[in-house]
Each structure stands twice: as structure tokens, then as C-alpha cells.
């Protein structure tokens, strides 16, 4: 795999030093086999961890959704067992077909195909779709899509990258290419910024140039959906994904998403035409050779979809309300975030990328558990952390987060909106 463009050549192979050196408490000293397990007994890590995730332990008492989902599992296990133990090609319990029909109806697509994970889908389906043609890949597409593109390249495909969310650059590349088939691969809601591309514009380019738009909406499905006068907020209704949110059809569009985030179930899907589904059932290795999702995951997906129908929009509104509170706090503190959508993925970059370790420890010690984004996983000017609001976060946790963000603004060097505005002005001026 090629080295990411943002990886500084000077850093390759160079021993790390300075703030990245091990802390004294991280160095393990040899002990005999009869000694107690190695751990830092003095830093209270277990107590901090339990305090950070204690909301999960309270969920069963506070969220009827959890009872509905968990209580559904034993009935399905009693009838179907824990796992079919064969690939879907050889034996596919009717649960899969029922779920595909339910998913198809929710999405408003012609058909749907269930496979265990989105990574399975990218690694196996992308090479089939591209064949010996060309794939136009967004510069900031998810790593698993890049992995799928590399597999396709190994089978003879050409990969061309276009600037992130830049429809004009993409159209230039597509019109200059004479290769077929043509696949345009983008994220739906971006996993770090929380922003979504202009799906309508990308779909137009695909249709006018006989290409297929392939959208990974892992972080949008279950959260955003179709617009309606009856919607409780501008995230839309039903959580049926970015394509419906933009009022688009599935003509020349394949949507990929999963139930692992919003529904906490090990299952993913493609929204696609029936003819393409029939091809993938004999061409995609996970359908042919891999064991499918376990029955418990099918059960929790079925129950979760029922909850989504009854109460999903109320839960989404609560997440929307809490996300607005955090975004308002960031605006009040003049802390920069690339999030312009208001969706519940909020990235906060640091001014100094070497602060990542101490910032992560500070947040954890204050009871805030977030996703840390370190170099070289992201470019140095984007090193920081991602806040992810969920239905499980009560208001007091959101209040604590807003309080801690104020403390961070005073203690650490965060990027600020006015700094970003000056940078953009300087770049625009050449």
C-alpha cells in the first residue's frame, strides 16, 4: 500500500523522542510467574474506566429500548440456534430474507443484500463492481474503502483519487477517462468531520457518465433520514440514510451501511438492484464462503428495527438536542471544529499534535471517553479527538462535557475559529 500523502518522509524510520517516550509507569519490570498480574495499581485506572462507562450499566433501567432488544434474543436462539454454521449460499435461514425485505422497505431501494460487516463488503464487492475498469476514490474516504480499492487494483482496476467532496474535480477526471466500468466511491457522513457530501451532485455525475456511485454511510444510517414536514429536527425521519436524506433515488447508486452503530448489531447491507444482488450472490466471497452473522445479531436487528419504527425519531431528537448544546458551547468558546452539518460526530483538532497523549489522559481522568485521532492516522494539523453523542448520554454527562471543554480551552492549545479564518484568507490570497 502506498504511503499516505500526509505522512512526512522525514518521519519514516526515525526513532521517536520527546513527549512520545514511555512514561516510567509504563515500563514493565520482570517478575516471577507466581507474582500477581502486571498492572499499575496506583493510578486507579479501573475506577476511572468504570466511572467513564457507568452509563452503560444504567441503560437497562433507563431505556425501555434495551429491554425490547435484549429480551428478543432467547426466542430466536431457541428456534434457530446460535449460528447457521454454513455460508449463505449453502443454507440461508428465512430470517435473512425477512430482514432484507424489511431493510429494503426502510431504505426505499429496489433490493437489499445482507453481509456480516462493511469491511467484508468493501473488500469483496468493490473488486466485483470495478472489474478491470476505473474507480474514482474520494481523498478522504474511509480506510476500509481504500483497502477494497487496493484489492481491486490487484485484479486489474485503475484507481484515481479526487479531492475530498470536490464534485468539479471528480467530473473532470470522469470525463477524461475512457475506461469502463466506472465506480465513484465516497463516504456518506464522514466518520471524523460529521459532514456529508452533496449526494445529488455526485449522483448526477454518475448518471450522466454511465458510472456507479458507491456510498459508505456507516455513520449516517440510523441517524439521518428522509425529510418531511413532520420531522422533529433537520436530521429528517426514520434514520434511513444519506441518500434518502438528500431526496435522491437509487438510480446508479449503491448504498452500503450497517447495523453495528445505531443498532449495536453485527450485520451490514447493500441497497442495490436485484440483478446486481443476484450477481453478488455468486461472485462475492463472503456470501459464497464465509459464515454469516450470528442469530443473536439477527434477533437484535429485528427488534431494533421495530423500536426504530415506534420510538426511533424521539431518540434521534434527543441526540440532536444534546449535539446542539455541545456545538453551541464550542461556538461560545471559539473552538474550531470542521463539523458544519450538526450531526453527532464532532472532531476537535489540537494546535500541537504532540499534546495528544496528555489531552487524552486529561479527558479520561475527567470522566470523558472520546475517540483519539493520532498522527499518522490523520494529518498532523488534524490530530485531536472526536466526540460522539449517543442516546445513552444523559443530560448531566453533556453538561460535564461542556464544562470540561471550557477547562481544556484554558489549559491546552486548541485550534480556534478565528485562526482558521485567517488561514483560509491567507490561502485565498495566494
N, C-alpha and C positions, 0 to 999 in steps of 0.2 A: 504493500500500500504506500502511496506517495506521502511525503511529509506535508502536513498542513502548511498552508502559506504563512500562517501567523506564527509558526514555530521559528524562532530566531536561530539561524545557523550557528551563531557563536555559542549557543547554549547546548548544542548537541555534544554529548560525551564529556561535558565538563563537570567535574565534581561540584556538588552543591555546598555552599558555605553560608556563613552569616546566620540569619534568622531561621534558616531551614535545617540547621544542625539539630541533632537529637537533644531533647531535654535530659538532664541527669536522671529523672524519674522514669524515662523511657528505656533506659539501658538495663537489660535483664542480666543478673549475675547468676552463675551456675549454682544449682542446688542439687541435693541428692534426690533420688526418686521417691524417697519416703517423706520428703518435705511437703508442705501444703502447696496448692496450686499457685503459680506465679500470678500476682496481681498487685496493683498499687492499693494498699489497704488504707492509706492515709488521706487520699484525695476525695473520698466519698462519691466515687463515680456512680456506684449503683443507686445511691439515694437520689442523685441528680437525675439519672435516667428515669427512675420511677416517677419522680415529680414531673418530669417533662412530658411523659406519655400517659399520665394518670387519667386523662380524659377518655382514653380508650377503655379503661376499666369501668368508667361510669356510663358508657354508651348503652348498655343493656337496660339500665334503669331509666335513662332519659330519652331514648329514641325508640319508639314503637317499630320503626323500620327494621331495627336489628332483630327484634323478636320474630317478625314476619319472615325474615330471610333465613335466620338460623333454624327456626322451627320447621322449615320446609325440607331440610336436608334428610332427616331419618326416613321419611316416607319413600323418597326416591332411592336411597341406599337399600332399603328393604326390598324394593321391587327390581332394581336394576343392578345391584351390586356396586362395588367401588369403582370399577373401570371395565370397559369392554375387552381390553387386552388384545385388540387387533386394530389394524388400520381401518379407516372409514371405508376404503374401497372394498374390504372383505366383509365387514359387518358394521352397519351403522344403525344403532338403535333409533327408533322413531323420534326420540327426544331431539335429536339433531335437526331433523326435518321440521319438526314443530317450531323449534327456536329460529330456524332460518326463515320460516314464514312470518313469525312474529317480528323478527328484525326487519325483514323486507317491508312489512306494513308500517312500522315505525319510521323507517327511512324514506318511504315513498319511492323505492327503487324497483326495478323490474325483478331482481332476484338478489339473493344473498348466499354466501358460502362461508361456513364456519371452519376455522382452523385454530390451533391452540394459542399461538402468540403472534403479535405483529412482526417480531423478528423472523419467525418461521415464514410469514407471508413475504416480507421483503426479500429474503434470501432465496426463496423458491419461485415466487410469482414474477418478480421483476425480470429475471432472465427469460422466462417464457414470453412475456409481453414484448420485450425488446428484440429478442432473437438476434439476428445479425444486423439490426438497424441501429438507430441512434437514440440515446437518452439524454435529454436536456435536464440537468440537475441543479436545483437551487443551491447557491453557495452556502447557505446556512441550513440546509436540510438535515434532518436527524442522522446521527452516525449510523444507525441501522439501515437507512436508505443508501448511504454511501457503501456499506458492506454489500448490499444487494446489487448495487451498480458494479462493484468490483467483480462479483461473480458473473454478471452479465458480460463484462469486458473479457473475462476469461473464456467465454463462449463465443466471442467474436463481435460483440457490440462495441460501438463507439460512444464515449461519454463526453459530453460538452457541458461545462458549468456556466451558469449565468448569474449575474449579480442578484443578491438577495431581494426578492419581491420586485424586481425590475422587469416589468412586462415589456417595456420598449426594447431592452437588451435581448430578452428572450425572443421576441418576434423577429429581430434582426438575424439571430442565429438560426431560427427555424426556417425562415425564408431563404437563407443562403445554403441550406442543406438539401441534397437531392436523395439522401438515404431514406429508406423505409424498412420496417415500421418506425414510427416516431412516438416517443413517450416523454411527456413533460412531468417531472416529479417535484412536488412541493409539499411542505408541511401545511396543515390546516392552521390550528392555533399553535404558534411556536412554543416549544417546551420551556424556553427561558424568558423571552420577552413578553409572552402572553398575547402577542399580536397575530392577526390573521392576514393573509394576502387578499388581494382583490380577486376573489374566485370568479366573478363574472368576466373580468378581463382575460384571465388565464384560460377560462373555458372558451371564450371567443377565439383566441389564438389557436387553441387546439382544434376547434371545429373548422375554422377557415383554412387550416393547413393539414387536414387529414391526420391529426395527431390524437393521442390519448392523454388526457390529463389524469395523473395518478396522485391522489391526495392522501397524506397520512394525517388523520385527525385524531390521533391518540389523546390529545389534551383538550379537544373541543367537544367530542362526543360525550353526552351525558350532562353537559354544562350549558352549551348554547344550542339554539334550535330555531325552528321556523317562526317568522314574525307574524304577529296577529294583533288586532285592536284589543283583544282580551289579555295580552301579555302583562305580567306583573312588573316586568322590568325590560330593558332593551336587550337582554340576552335572548329574548324570544321564549318559545314554549317547547315542551316535550324533550328537550335535550337531544334532538335528532341530528345534530352535527352541523358543520360549517357550510356544507352545500345547501341544505335547506335554509340555514340562517341567511344566506345571501340570495335566497329566492331562485336558485339555479335548478336546472334539471340534471339528469344523469346522462344526457346525450354526450358521448365522447368523454365521459368521466367515470373513473373507478375510485370509490372511496374506501379507504382502509382505516379501521379503528378497532377498539377492543373494549371489553367489559372490565378490565383489570383495575382501572382507576375509579370511575364513577360508581361502578357496581361491585368492586372488590371480588371479581370472579375471573378465573383463569380461562379466558375464552376471547377470541378475536374474530373478525369477519371482514369480508369484502362485499361491498354493494356493487353489483355488476349485472350485465345482460346474461340471460340464461344460456345463450350459445357459448359465451366465454366461460361460464361456470362449468359447462359440460366439458370444455377443453381442459380446464384446470384439474378436473376430477381424474383425468388420465395423464396429466403432464406435470402436476405439482407434487414433488416428493412427499411433503407432509401428509397429503391425502392418500398417497399410494402406500407409504412405508411406515409412517410414524404413528404411535399411539395417540388417540385424540384426547381432548380434555376429560378429566375425571368426572364421574357422575355428580359428585358434590358440587362442582363448579357449574354444571348444567342446572342443578337444582337452585343454586343461589342466583343464577342469572334469570331463570324463570320467575322466581319470587321477586327479584329486584325489579324486573320489568313491570310486574303487577304494582309494586309500590310506586314506580315511576308514573304509571298511569293515574294513580289515586292522589299521591302527595308530592310527586317529584317537583312540580313547579313551585310549591311552597318552600321546599328545601333549597331550591336554586335561588329563590328570592332572598332567603336568609343569608346565603353565601354572598349574593350581590350586595346586600346591605352592609355586611361586615367588610367586604372588599372596598366599598366606597369609603368607609371610615378610615381604613389604612391609607388609601390613596389620598384622602383629604389631609391626613397627618403628614404624609411625605411632602405634599404641596406646602403645607404650613411651615415645615422645616426647611424648605427649599432643597430637599434631597432628590437627586436625579434618579429616575427610573425610565427605561426605554418603553415601558408599558403605556400604550396610548389607547388601548381597547377597553380598559376597565375590567378585563377578565381576571380571574383569581390566581394568576401567576405573575408575581411581582419581583422582578430582578433588581437588585441594588448593587451596582458596581462600586469598588473601592478606588480611591485615588492611588494608593500604593499597593500593588498586588502582593507584596511580601507581608502585608498585615493579615493575610487570610487565616493563618493559624490562630493568632491571638483574638481575632474577631470571632471566629467560630467558637473558641473556648469561652469568651465573654458571653455570647448569646446563650450557650448551653448552660453556663452557670446561672444565668438569669431566668432559666426555665423556658427558653425559646429554642425550639428544634426546627432548623431550616436546612435546605439543601445548599451545600457549599460548592461553588464553582471555581476550581483552581486552575492555574496555568500548568500544563499546556492543553487542558481540556477546552479552555476558552482562551481567546487572545488576552494579553496582559491588561489591556485597557477595559476588559470586561470581567476581570476576576472580581468575585464578590459572592453574593448569596441570593437564593431565590426563596421568597415567601409564598406559601401555598395555602390559601384559605380553604377550609372544608366545612361541611355541615356538622362535623363533630366538635368544632371550636366554639365554646360558649362565649358570651359577651365579655366575661371577665378576662379571658385569655386574650381577646382582641385588645382590650384596654391595656393589659400588661404589655403586649407587643408595641402599642403606640407609645407607652411610657419608655420602654427600652430603646425605641428608635430615637427618642429625644436624648437619652443618655449617650447613645452611640454618636449622635451628631456633635456632641460636645467633646467626646473622648477620642474619636477616630477621624481620619481624613476621608470623608465620603465625597463622591462627586456631586456637584450641585448644579441646579438648572441653569444658573447664570453663567457658570463655567462652560457648559455645553453650548449655550447660545453664542458665546464669544468664539468658541472653536468653530462652530458652523459658519459664523460670519467671516472668520479668517480663511476657511477653506473656500467659501464662495468668492472671496476676493482674490483667490489665486495665490 
